[in-house]
Amino acid sequence: NNNEEDRSRPMIVLIKTPEDYVKFLEEDDRLCVIKFYANWCKSCQKFGVKYRHLAFEEGDRIIAGSSSPVHTGEVRFAEVEYTA
């Protein structure tokens, strides 16, 4: 549905544990891109904007409040937050 795609956002999986990481990689055979970042890092924040744009263009898209994609992309995206 074109209207749903207009309201969609990129699906970026948040990886918090080693098990999440393995599960994400094993989910299917598509290319996986994983961003490792720190919230306080200015360069990470700037890159995050470009990363979300790339995820929107090339990855799965979902509607807020839903977990099933309205668009299936060629690539899957995830992120891992650095915590000290």
ABEGO torsion letter per residue (X at the ends): XAAAAAABBBBBBBBABAAAAAAAAAABABBBBBBBBBAABAAAAAAAAAAAAAAAAABBBBBBGBABBABBBABBBBBBBBBX
